[in-house]
């Protein structure tokens, strides 16, 4: 039986959210003007002074959890994770000669796309029982300038690390990094598609290939990170649905947080 598209599952939710977002436009514009939040991803000047300590988190833990997605948001076949996939250690625990490419592999393995200084506010893991894909979704808090600096770096990776060789415990892997389309949500966003293929001297060998969809979205001084990966077909509609619905939920959670102050 074919899987119901994830976008169908969230259609009514997004329609309601669209009405809310329309009424909140003027408030959002005023908030940006007051806070001075940048609208585009811009790399930070390395000559600037050291960053000041991060401001107090906008969201409570409960509000951050409310911004998460769940298995019911992605269509049939998704369920709460049963633990990390085996390919995480065998293929993501790897190194590369290039500093940028090695940093990317480290960030994927540790699930710290925005670095160890970004505070994880809430997270969820989901498994696709039909394709074997695993989706990891986090809400993190950090300084907007640091979030944008990381987004600019992620956006540069298709050029810096378009193709490279990584070394894992089981041998070498050919890695390809390309840009991926993203829904126009949040204040800034980057999407990547990463394919890691085990290199084997035996042309007839069935070498594993891991495909990862990676998304990072800034919403004010909070952000969403998402990885959706597997050794078979990875459902791109689930990635897009999670990004779109998650960003709307985070925006609403931040709005409620300001109203409660």
N, C-alpha and C positions, 0 to 999 in steps of 0.2 A: 504494500500500500504506500503511495507516494507521501512524502513528508509535507504537512501543511506549511506554506512559506511563513517565515518568522515575521515578515512585514504584515501579513494578514492578521496575525495574533495581536499585534500592537496597534492596528489601525485606529480602533476606537479610542485607545488611550492617547495616541498622538493627536487625534482630532480635538479631544478635550483640552489637551495641553496647549494646542495652538491658540484656542480661545483665551486661555489664561495668559499666554505669552503676549498676545495682542494688547490686552489691557495693561500689561506691565511694561510696555515699551518705554513710556515716558519716565517711569521710575528707574528702569535700567539705564537710560541715557543719563539721568541726573546722577545716579550712583557712580557711573564711569567718570563723569566730569569731576565729582568730588574726590574720588579715590585716585584719579589719574591713571587708570588701568590702560596699558597699551593695547591697541587693536590688532597689531600685527606682530609676528614673531621677528625679533631683532636680536642679533648676537650682542652680548654685553661687551663693553670696552674693557680689555684686559688691564688698562692702566687706571681704572677707577679705584676708589678707595675700597677697603675691605667691607663686605656687607654688614649691615647692622643685624642684631639678633632678630629672629623671626617674630612677627606679631602673634598675639594670642589667636588660637584657632577660631575661625568663624563658626564652625559647626560643633555641636555636641556629638558625642559618640552615637547617640540615638538618631540624631538627624543624619549623620553620615551613613548609618545602616539603612535608613529610609531611602537613601539615594542609590542603593544597590539594585541590581537586577536579580531575577530569579528564574528558575527553570520554566515557569509558566509563561514568561515573556518571550521565549525563543521558539515556541512550537513544540510539537511532539518529539519524544526521544531524549530530551534533556533531563538530567537528574543531578542531585547534589553529588559532588565528587567523592570518590572512594579512596582518594589519595593521589599523590603525584604519579604521572605516567612514567613508564620505564624509560622512555626516550629522553626524559629530562636529564638524567645522569649520563646516559650513554652518548648523547649527541650535543647537548648544550654545555656540558662541562668540558670546555675546549679552550684552546688558545690560538692566537694568530700573531704573525710578525708585526703587522700594523697596529699601532697603539689604539687607533679609533675602532678598528675591527675587533680587537681584543676586548676593548671596553664594551662594545655592543654585546659580545658573547657573555661577558660577565653580568651585564645588566639583565639579559634574558634569563640566565641561570638563577640569579638571586632574586629576580622579579623586582628589581629596583631601577626602573627606567629613569626616574628622576634623582637617583643617587641615594646613598644611605642617610643623608641629612633630611630628606623629605619624610614626613611623619605619616605612616599609614593609619588612616582613620577607620576604615572598614574594608573588608575584602570578602570575596566569595569565589568558590571554584565549582564549575559545572562540567559534567561529562556528557558527551553525545553518545548514547548507547547504540545508535545506528551506524555512525561513521568511525567511532573510536576517538573523535577529537576531544580535546580538553580546553576549556575556556577559563582563564583566570582574570578576575576583575577587581580593581582596587580603587578606592577613593583616598587620595593623599593630600596633605597640606604642605605648602612651602611658600617662600617669598615669590611674588609674581615675576620679578626679574630673573630669579633662578629657574623658575619653570620655563620662561621664555628662552633662556640660554640653552636649556636642555632640548627644548623643541627645535631650536635652530640647529643644534648639533644633530639631532635625529634626522632632520630634513636634509642635512648634507651627506648622509650616509650612502644614498644611491650613487653618488658621485665618488665618494671616498672609498667605499667598500662594495662597489657594484659586483665584483667577482673577486674572491680570494680563497685561499686554502687554509682551513682550520685543522688543528690536530686534537683529536679526542683520544680517550683511552683505548678505543678499538681501532684507531688508525686515522688516516686523513679523510677530510670531507671537503667537497667543493661547495662553496657557499655563494649564493646570488642574492643581492639585496636590491629591491626596486620600490619605487613609490607606489602607493595604493590610494585610490580615491576614497574620500571621506565625506560623510554628510556635513553640511555647513552648520555646525553646532558649536557652542562655546565661544570663547574669545580668541582662541588659537588652537590649532590642531595639526597633527602629522599622522599619516598612515604609511605603513611599510608592509611589503610582502617579502618574506625571507624563506629561501629554499636551501636546505642542507642535504647534500647527497653523499653518502659514503662512497669512497673511492676504492675499487677492487681491481686487482690485476686480472681476475677471472671475468671475462666479458659475459659469461653465461650465469654468473652469480646474481642472485636476487638481492642486490644491495639496497638497504633501506633509504628512503627519502622522506625527510621531515619538512612539512610546509607550515609556516607560521604567519598568521595575520597579526600585526602589531599596531595598536592605536594609542595615542596620547593626546588628551584634550585638556586645555586649561579653561576653568570657569572661575574668574576672579583669582583669589589666592588659594583655590583648591583645584584639584586635577583628577582626571580619570586615567588609569592605565589599563590596557586590555591586551591579552595575548590569546589567540585561538589557534591551536595547532594540532597536528596529527600526522600519522604515517599514511593515511588514505586521503580521500577528498575532504577538504575542510570547507564547511558551509559558509560562504561569504555573506549570505543573507543574515545569518545569525550575528556575524561581526557587525554589520551595518545596523541591525536592529538594536543590538546591545549599546552601541555608541550613541545612536539617536535617542533612544529612550532613557539611557543612563544620564546623558547630558541634560535632558529636560528635567529629570528628577533632581539632579544636583542643583540646577538653577532654582527650582522651587524650594528645595531644602535651604539654600542660602537665603532666599527671600524670607522664608519663615523665621530663620535665625535672626535676621535683622529686625523683624517685627517684634521678636520676643525680647530684644535688648531694652 
